[in-house]
Amino acid sequence: MDLWLIISVGLAVLAVAFLVLWIVAARKARRTTFDRSAAERARIELELSLAEQQGRLGIIRELQDVAVLSISRLITRAEGAKYTAESDPSTAVRAVTAVVTDGRDALADMRRVLTIAREGESVAAPGPGLQSARDLFRVMRDAGLVVSFTETGQGFALKPGAELAIFRILQSALANTLKHGGIGTEARISFTWTQDGLQLLIDDDGIRAAARRESADAGEFAARTSYTIDDDLKALSENIAGAGLTQMRERTQLFGGVFNAVTVPGVGFTVSAVFPSLRFHNGVHGVDLAQR
């Protein structure tokens, strides 16, 4: 009996030792994976920053030519109105009217250049597009998110600027999910293509994921994820703000879309960006480029 007791104790000690070694190795592997994921995210951020900087340089270069020509025309018209103001007031009025028209044309030209720049006309270093979304999903999975993606409808080619805007919305939304929901949060992404547009939806269960990690038992988990009708009403009426959400909203509105972000009580967070006319939208509100 003493021998069996010694053997049992020895096996128990070995089992505990192996368990400790396994936990240490698992933590080290997790840290290594997280560091690699962080480096990959940093690489994507640098690529995005570089693409944006080159876009700004393109704007400056194009605006120099367009602005000089437009303003020169405005000055010529204004000088003509100045010299005819005393001798022929009616002609001066017509000249001033032409100045206003030229001013609107100049504004449209500048907006056109901005649109072209935002669409990433630089061929040398195009910004990330939807083809980069798969890499983004992989990086987020390595960082600890559970990412699923579904796509319905018949897709169509997008302008580079629209692709970059959608990619950045995805990137910001998933970064917020990882930040607030933490490791183990499930993010469900869906693309729904319509005849002329695209509906982008990102749902996460960040509240439930945090409750799973921090709850000691089923009762505590149920308490953390419970909600009332008042919680639902508050979620529908609250105005969620933040720099990241503001940028996502602006990117959506740039291409004629509608952005929405709401908390789902007891579950997580939902972000949606609906682009009803993305196939044809030129990215400039109030300016019909086809007529300029």
C-alpha positions in Angstrom: 0.0 0.0 0.0 2.8 2.4 0.8 4.4 1.7 -2.6 1.1 2.4 -4.4 0.7 5.6 -2.4 4.1 6.8 -3.3 3.5 6.0 -7.0 0.1 7.8 -6.9 1.6 10.8 -5.3 4.5 10.8 -7.8 2.0 10.6 -10.7 0.0 13.4 -9.3 3.1 15.6 -8.9 4.1 14.8 -12.5 0.6 15.6 -13.8 0.6 19.0 -12.0 4.1 19.7 -13.4 3.0 18.9 -16.9 -0.1 21.0 -16.4 1.9 24.0 -15.2 4.3 23.6 -18.2 1.4 23.4 -20.6 -0.1 26.6 -19.2 3.2 28.4 -19.4 3.7 27.3 -23.0 0.2 28.2 -23.9 0.6 31.7 -22.5 3.9 32.2 -24.3 2.4 31.0 -27.6 -0.6 33.4 -27.0 1.8 36.3 -26.4 3.8 35.4 -29.5 0.6 35.3 -31.6 -0.6 38.6 -30.2 2.7 40.3 -30.9 2.7 38.9 -34.5 -0.9 40.1 -34.9 0.0 43.6 -33.5 2.9 43.8 -36.0 0.6 42.9 -38.8 -1.9 45.5 -37.8 0.9 48.1 -37.6 2.0 47.1 -41.1 -1.5 47.6 -42.5 -1.8 51.0 -40.6 1.5 52.1 -42.2 0.3 51.1 -45.7 -2.9 53.0 -45.2 -1.1 56.1 -43.9 1.3 56.0 -46.8 -1.6 55.8 -49.3 -3.3 58.7 -47.7 -0.2 60.9 -47.7 0.3 60.2 -51.4 -3.3 61.1 -52.0 -2.8 64.4 -50.2 0.2 65.1 -52.4 -1.9 64.4 -55.5 -4.6 66.8 -54.3 -2.0 69.6 -53.9 -0.5 69.0 -57.3 -3.9 69.0 -59.1 -5.3 71.9 -57.2 -2.4 74.1 -58.3 -3.3 73.8 -62.0 -7.1 73.9 -61.5 -7.1 76.8 -59.0 -4.7 78.9 -61.1 -6.9 78.6 -64.2 -10.2 79.1 -62.4 -9.0 82.1 -60.4 -7.4 83.7 -63.5 -10.8 83.5 -65.3 -12.5 85.0 -62.2 -10.0 87.9 -62.1 -10.5 88.6 -65.8 -14.3 88.7 -65.4 -14.1 90.9 -62.3 -11.8 93.4 -64.1 -14.2 93.6 -67.0 -17.1 94.3 -64.6 -15.0 97.0 -62.8 -14.3 98.9 -66.1 -17.8 98.8 -67.3 -19.5 99.5 -64.0 -19.6 103.3 -64.5 -20.2 103.5 -68.3 -22.6 100.6 -68.7 -24.1 99.3 -65.5 -26.3 96.7 -67.2 -23.2 95.2 -68.8 -21.5 95.2 -65.4 -24.4 93.3 -63.9 -24.1 90.7 -66.6 -20.4 90.4 -66.0 -20.9 90.0 -62.3 -23.4 87.3 -63.0 -20.8 85.5 -65.1 -18.3 85.9 -62.3 -20.7 84.0 -60.0 -21.2 81.3 -62.6 -17.4 81.0 -63.0 -17.0 80.8 -59.2 -19.5 77.9 -59.1 -17.6 76.2 -61.9 -14.3 76.7 -60.1 -15.8 75.1 -56.9 -17.1 72.2 -58.9 -13.6 71.7 -60.5 -12.0 71.7 -57.0 -14.5 69.2 -55.8 -13.9 67.0 -58.8 -10.2 67.0 -58.1 -10.8 66.1 -54.5 -13.1 63.3 -55.6 -10.5 61.9 -58.0 -7.8 62.1 -55.2 -10.1 60.3 -52.7 -10.7 57.6 -55.2 -7.0 56.9 -55.1 -5.9 57.8 -58.7 -2.3 57.1 -57.8 -1.5 53.8 -59.6 1.9 53.6 -58.0 0.6 52.9 -54.5 -3.1 52.1 -54.4 -4.7 51.9 -51.0 -6.2 48.7 -49.6 -9.5 47.7 -51.0 -11.9 44.8 -50.6 -9.3 42.4 -51.7 -7.4 43.2 -48.5 -10.4 42.4 -46.3 -9.5 38.7 -46.1 -6.1 39.7 -44.7 -7.8 42.0 -42.2 -10.1 39.2 -41.0 -7.1 36.9 -40.6 -5.2 39.4 -38.5 -8.2 40.0 -36.3 -8.7 36.2 -35.8 -5.0 36.0 -34.8 -5.6 38.8 -32.3 -8.4 36.8 -30.7 -11.7 37.7 -32.4 -14.0 35.0 -33.9 -14.7 36.5 -37.3 -17.3 35.2 -39.7 -18.1 36.6 -43.1 -21.1 36.2 -45.4 -21.8 37.7 -48.8 -25.1 37.7 -50.7 -26.2 39.3 -54.0 -24.3 40.0 -57.2 -21.3 42.2 -56.5 -20.0 44.8 -58.9 -16.7 46.7 -59.4 -16.2 49.7 -57.1 -14.1 52.8 -57.5 -10.8 52.7 -55.5 -12.0 55.4 -53.2 -15.2 53.5 -52.3 -13.2 50.3 -51.7 -10.8 52.2 -49.4 -13.7 53.8 -47.5 -15.4 50.4 -46.9 -12.1 48.8 -45.9 -11.4 51.5 -43.3 -15.0 51.2 -41.9 -14.4 47.4 -41.5 -11.0 48.0 -39.9 -12.3 50.6 -37.4 -15.3 48.5 -36.5 -13.3 45.4 -35.9 -10.7 47.3 -33.9 -13.5 48.7 -31.7 -14.8 45.2 -31.3 -11.4 43.9 -30.1 -10.9 46.9 -27.8 -14.2 46.8 -26.1 -15.3 43.2 -26.4 -11.9 41.6 -25.9 -10.5 38.2 -26.9 -13.2 35.6 -27.7 -15.7 38.2 -29.1 -17.6 37.0 -32.1 -17.8 39.5 -35.0 -20.3 38.6 -37.8 -19.8 40.6 -41.0 -22.2 40.6 -43.9 -22.1 42.2 -47.3 -25.5 42.4 -49.1 -25.2 43.6 -52.7 -28.3 45.2 -54.3 -28.7 46.2 -57.9 -27.0 49.6 -57.3 -25.7 49.5 -53.8 -24.2 47.7 -50.9 -25.3 47.1 -47.3 -22.5 46.5 -44.8 -23.4 45.0 -41.3 -21.1 44.2 -38.4 -22.6 42.6 -35.3 -20.6 41.5 -32.3 -21.3 39.9 -28.9 -18.8 42.0 -26.9 -21.1 42.3 -23.9 -21.6 38.5 -23.7 -18.0 37.8 -24.4 -16.9 40.0 -21.5 -19.5 38.4 -19.3 -18.2 34.9 -20.2 -14.7 35.8 -19.3 -15.5 37.6 -16.0 -18.5 35.6 -14.6 -17.8 33.0 -11.9 -21.0 31.0 -12.6 -24.1 30.8 -14.8 -26.0 33.1 -12.4 -23.5 35.9 -12.6 -23.4 35.5 -16.4 -27.2 35.8 -16.6 -27.1 38.9 -14.4 -24.4 40.6 -16.6 -26.3 39.9 -19.8 -29.8 40.7 -18.6 -31.6 43.8 -19.9 -35.0 45.5 -19.6 -37.3 47.4 -22.0 -35.8 50.6 -20.7 -32.4 49.4 -21.8 -33.8 48.8 -25.3 -35.4 52.2 -25.5 -32.1 53.8 -24.3 -30.2 52.0 -27.0 -32.5 53.2 -29.7 -32.3 56.8 -28.6 -28.8 57.2 -27.4 -26.3 59.1 -29.5 -23.0 57.2 -29.5 -20.0 59.4 -30.2 -16.3 58.9 -30.7 -13.5 59.8 -33.1 -13.6 56.4 -34.8 -17.4 56.4 -35.2 -17.3 60.0 -36.6 -14.7 59.0 -39.2 -16.8 55.9 -40.2 -19.9 58.1 -40.5 -18.0 60.7 -42.7 -16.6 58.0 -45.0 -20.1 56.6 -45.4 -21.7 59.9 -46.1 -19.0 60.8 -48.7 -20.4 58.1 -51.0 -24.0 58.8 -50.3 -24.5 56.3 -47.6 -26.2 56.2 -44.2 -24.2 55.1 -41.1 -25.6 53.8 -37.9 -24.1 52.4 -34.7 -26.1 51.0 -31.8 -25.6 49.0 -28.6 -27.6 45.8 -28.4 -28.4 45.4 -24.7 -27.1 42.2 -23.2 -25.4 41.2 -26.4 -22.9 43.7 -27.9 -22.7 46.3 -30.6 -23.9 46.7 -34.2 -22.5 48.9 -36.9 -24.2 49.3 -40.3 -23.3 51.3 -43.4 -25.8 51.4 -46.2 -24.8 52.7 -49.7 -28.0 52.8 -51.8 -26.3 54.1 -55.0 -22.7 53.0 -54.7 -22.5 51.8 -58.3 -23.0 55.3 -59.6 -22.2 57.7 -56.8 -19.4 60.2 -57.6 -18.6 61.1 -54.0 -19.6 64.7 -54.2 -22.9 65.9 -52.9 -24.6 68.6 -55.0 -22.3 68.5 -58.0 -23.2 66.6 -61.1 -19.8 65.9 -62.6 -21.4 64.7 -65.9 -22.5 68.3 -66.6 -19.3 70.1 -65.7 
